[in-house]
Amino acid sequence: MLIIEAAADLMAPGKKGYPRVVRTLRSRDLGGDALRHFGSTPVSFSGAWRLGEIVFRILFKGDGKRQPQVTVKLRPPGVVQFRRTQHEARVMTLIERNGLMNDRDDFEVVDAAE
């Protein structure tokens, strides 16, 4: 898996106290080092900055000369985009295995609504 693009969002309180994006810094590196470039910027993910988007390329092992690959865009809290649906189960398993997916407990939502 190669992280080829990432976006860091600077968050600030907006109207009614909800956070809003003030500035976005993007890093793109087709070699897979997109996150490393944030080291020379004022981005610090422990403060007001958050990861707004990440794009990664997954290379699968294949029998032919070319490896099958899928480019995936992940935008929190719930957007995953990619074109090749034939690899959907493998992509979602990889995302879940690497801790990039948070399961919601629907029962808590139902209890809160009642």
N, C-alpha and C positions, 0 to 999 in steps of 0.2 A: 504494500500500500504506500503510495506517494502522496504527501500533502502538497498540492500544487498551488493552492490559493487560500488565503485567509483574510478575514476582515475583522478589525478590532474597532468596537464602538465605544466612544466616550459618553457615559450616561450622566445626566444631570436632572434634578427635580423639575418637572414641568407643571402644567396647570393641575390643580387639585392634588399635587404631591406625587403623581405618577411619573416614573422615570421616562425620559425621552432621550433620543440620540442627538448629541450636540455635534459630534465630529466622527468621521469614519476614516481609518487608515487601512489601506489594502496592501497586501504583499502577494506577489505572484512569482513562483519559481518552478519551472517544469521539471527540475531535477529532484524535487521533493523536499526542499528546505524552506518552504514559505513561512513557517512559524519562526524559524531561526532569525529572519530579518527583523523581527520586532525587537530584538536585543539592542539594536542601535537607535531605537526610537524612545519616546517618553512613555510608551505603552507598558503598563504593569497590570496584569490581570488580577492582582490581589486588591486593587483599589476601585476606582470609578470606571475602569475599562472592563469590557466583557467581550468575549468572542461572539461576534455577530453572525459569522458565516464561515464555513470551511468547505473547501472543494478538494476531494482526493480521488486518485486514480487507483483502481484495484486491478492487479494483473493476476489472472488465474492461470493455473497450469493446464496446458492443453496438449493434444496429441499431434497437432499440425505444426507447421513451421512458425506460425504466428500465435502468440499467446492471446487468448480472449481477454479483453479489458473493458472495464466499465468506469466512467467518470461519474462521481456522486457529489451532489451539492447538499449540504446539511445546514439548515438554518433553524436554530432553536426558536421556540420551544417545540415545534412539531412538523417541520417540513423536510422531507427527504425527496430529492429529485434525481432520477437517472433514466436513461432511455431503454436499456435492454432488459425487458421483463423476463427473459428466459433465465436470468441470474438473480431474480428478485429474492428468492429464499436464501441464497448464499450471501448476498449483500446485507440483508437484514440480520442474519446470524452473525456476520462479522461486526456490524455496528453494535449489536447487543453484547457480544463477547468482549468488546473493547470499552464497555461502559459508557457508550454515547447515547443510550436510550434509557429513559426513565419510565417505568410502568406506572400508570395511574391505577389507584384502587377505586373502581367505580362505586363500590359500596359506601365509601366515605362521602362521595358526592350525593348519593341517594339519601343517606342519613342526614346530611346537612340540608337538603332540600325539604325533607319532611319536618 
